[in-house]
Amino acid sequence: MSVWDYANPQLKDLVAYEPGKPIEDVARELGLAPEDIIKLASNENPLGPSPKAQEALQKVIAEAHIYPDGGGWKLRTAIAEKFGLARENVILGCGSNEVIEFIGHAFLKPGDNIITAEHAFLVYKLMAKVFGADTIEVPDPGYVHDLDAMAAAITPQTKEIFIANPNNPTGTLVSQEQIDRFMAQVPPHVVVVFDEAYYEFLDNPPDTLKYVREGRNVIVLRTFSKIQGLAGLRIGYGLGPPELIEVLQRTRQPFNTNAMAQAAALAGLLDQDHQDLTKRITDEGRDYLQGQFAEMGLEYVPSYANFVLVKVGDGNAVFKAMMQKGVIVRAMAAYKLPEWIRISIGTMDQCQRCIQVLKEVL
Ligand SMILES: *Cc1c(COP(=O)(O)O)cnc(C)c1O
């Protein structure tokens, strides 16, 4: 007898998420010094966390023996104030990824389905699978979500639709007009999730919070992992109408976000300078990378986020060859983009080294 005879059957063909390769792994496997390796594989902030977040972390170390505020009162209040919402509109997650899981707990069962774009963030499909639900993947011409086609794909069994804006790994954006036309077509039984992990990198972000204020069946996901540089602490949040947030609150563990993450996130949220600096460096790095790709004759997808998808031939081979030279990028075969790699935008020095190594490898 095997455990698989009585484990939940949908787990059998679930392929685990493969994260960006950690620097320590590469150093160990290739005998390189960790400080000679750069990681441009997980869309992390190359500047690190805000100095104010680091200071706040130091302060809470001595209180690590006390359980955190499971309700996240202070942080939820600060987030609500920032966006002109109420605390009841906010749920915290151990990364915004955890909120994706809450939404699954709340709405999905075997036989249901979710709708995503064909080249969407993989976690949506993985989470649906955990709950035994199917994923309808809608073609995305030019790697841009086709919201009209996604609305047309809704069935009576559809429970959730995910729109990552900008999307990862494509870096593409859908406009306010497209969103508004889409929202006019979505029936009330479908939860629309706008995953805005890269929201803070946009110059003119579409407004999806108006749908939260209107009480529509909408959850907006944001995170401290990207522009805030707190990916290692695992903290993100969802914004939605109070009743929807209350349903999600019932699905979470009592202490799902820890005290250090909450304290750092609170300090980081209020540090606009660090965010502005990160955005500026990202804008400069994006211009540089995209300019270099154009000069090299490489096809790329113009990005609105802190990474760029570029077509290099055999993505996996290029990923491995670059890694040998100490630059970790992301191969995209798992996203059905085997000819592409995704490069996170680092500091200008890191971007220049990355291009140098890419040229050597090609
Ligand atoms: C990085 C990312 C997230 C955020 O993940 P966390 O769990 O908050 O670290 C969510 N959605 C997308 C599309 C992302 O790229």
The ligand as an SDF file (V2000), in Angstrom:
LIG
                    3D

 15 15  0  0  0  0  0  0  0  0999 V2000
    6.1210   38.1020   -6.2820 C   0  0  0  0  0  0  0  0  0  0  0  0
    4.6820   37.9500   -6.5840 C   0  0  0  0  0  0  0  0  0  0  0  0
    3.7480   37.8710   -5.5560 C   0  0  0  0  0  0  0  0  0  0  0  0
    4.1410   38.1150   -4.1230 C   0  0  0  0  0  0  0  0  0  0  0  0
    4.4640   37.0330   -3.4350 O   0  0  0  0  0  0  0  0  0  0  0  0
    4.6740   37.1510   -1.8660 P   0  0  0  0  0  0  0  0  0  0  0  0
    4.0380   35.9110   -1.3870 O   0  0  0  0  0  0  0  0  0  0  0  0
    3.9790   38.3680   -1.3680 O   0  0  0  0  0  0  0  0  0  0  0  0
    6.1380   37.2060   -1.6780 O   0  0  0  0  0  0  0  0  0  0  0  0
    2.4110   37.7350   -5.8690 C   0  0  0  0  0  0  0  0  0  0  0  0
    2.0110   37.7110   -7.1320 N   0  0  0  0  0  0  0  0  0  0  0  0
    2.8640   37.8260   -8.1550 C   0  0  0  0  0  0  0  0  0  0  0  0
    2.3490   37.8460   -9.5370 C   0  0  0  0  0  0  0  0  0  0  0  0
    4.2220   37.9300   -7.9100 C   0  0  0  0  0  0  0  0  0  0  0  0
    5.0840   38.0140   -8.9220 O   0  0  0  0  0  0  0  0  0  0  0  0
  1  2  1  0
  2  3  1  0
  2 14  2  0
  3  4  1  0
  3 10  2  0
  4  5  1  0
  5  6  1  0
  6  7  2  0
  6  8  1  0
  6  9  1  0
 10 11  1  0
 11 12  2  0
 12 13  1  0
 12 14  1  0
 14 15  1  0
M  END
$$$$
